Amino acid sequence: MNDSCEKKSGLDFVETIRPYQVLLIQDTFGEEVKFFMPQPQAWGSLTTIEALMLVKLMRIVNPKKVFEFGTYKGLTTRLLLENLSENDINDKRLYTLDLPALEGVSFQGGDLAVAAQSIGYSRKYLTSPRKNWVNQLLQDSMTLDGDDYKKQFEFIFVDANHEVSYARRDTENSLKMLADSPSCIVWHDYNNPEFPELTQYLDDLSKEIKIYHIGDTMLAFHLRGHEVPPKRVFE
Ligand SMILES: C[S@@+](CC[C@H](N)C(=O)[O-])C[C@H]1O[C@@H](n2cnc3c(N)ncnc32)[C@H](O)[C@@H]1O
């Protein structure tokens, strides 16, 4: 997507920014990034630029604890896990949630095929020396109660079921679970033509909370405690 067909900035819309604007936000890390190159065909997971943007957003808020809706093959779980900063917390630091079974769940677009692959998959984070930091939750996110995790997570990635009733539920829970600033919620599949109601939902939500969409990606985010720098003006 290029600038000319991106949505205009404004309070009533999700504001589309360029990836460099995210990279320009200060983070306190001086450490290297541990990167796992995504597959060229990132079906069901993230593209390379999305993975890079996600790590950068996580570094900006430097979370003690992270929550991921939608583990799938655990690729993004591993990426986030390896890039958490060292901390003296002994507790689990990365909660990731996926389905135990497909029964009773509604799906839209390609989500059923992705979910079917995820059941029983030997997830990639299990190869990490930090695997003990992960708390794998196996439950339908529709049954999750955000009040059980009130303000516990500085960084939340919403990428489970993209049918809008699930996306709404996961988002409402995320807003309860989000810690005080600096903190961030990131959604995947904004502007994905497979899930137009999800995009509309985030557009509507952006009237209540500030949401940015990162151009050339399907990532949208709500960031607290940091400013996104303006676009550069080229003379
Ligand atoms: C798009 S994949 C997640 C990709 C992963 N975040 C990544 O970046 O690699 C979506 C995942 O959500 C799971 N899922 C679908 N419906 C769900 C639900 N109602 N509750 C929990 N997980 C669900 C699927 O099983 C699938 O593994």
The ligand as an ORCA input file, in Angstrom:
! r2SCAN-3c Opt
* xyz 0 1
  C      -3.341    -16.154     12.846
  S      -2.999    -17.415     13.974
  C      -1.914    -16.666     15.136
  C      -0.568    -16.364     14.557
  C       0.484    -16.015     15.582
  N       0.074    -14.883     16.389
  C       1.780    -15.702     14.859
  O       2.095    -14.509     14.685
  O       2.473    -16.638     14.462
  C      -4.507    -17.473     14.874
  C      -4.528    -18.476     15.993
  O      -5.671    -18.194     16.794
  C      -6.241    -19.393     17.246
  N      -7.669    -19.168     17.561
  C      -8.702    -19.102     16.698
  N      -9.861    -18.915     17.359
  C      -9.527    -18.833     18.665
  C     -10.287    -18.652     19.854
  N     -11.617    -18.490     19.824
  N      -9.630    -18.657     21.038
  C      -8.291    -18.819     21.083
  N      -7.511    -18.988     19.999
  C      -8.128    -18.992     18.802
  C      -6.013    -20.376     16.112
  O      -6.004    -21.704     16.588
  C      -4.656    -19.913     15.540
  O      -3.613    -20.680     16.061
*
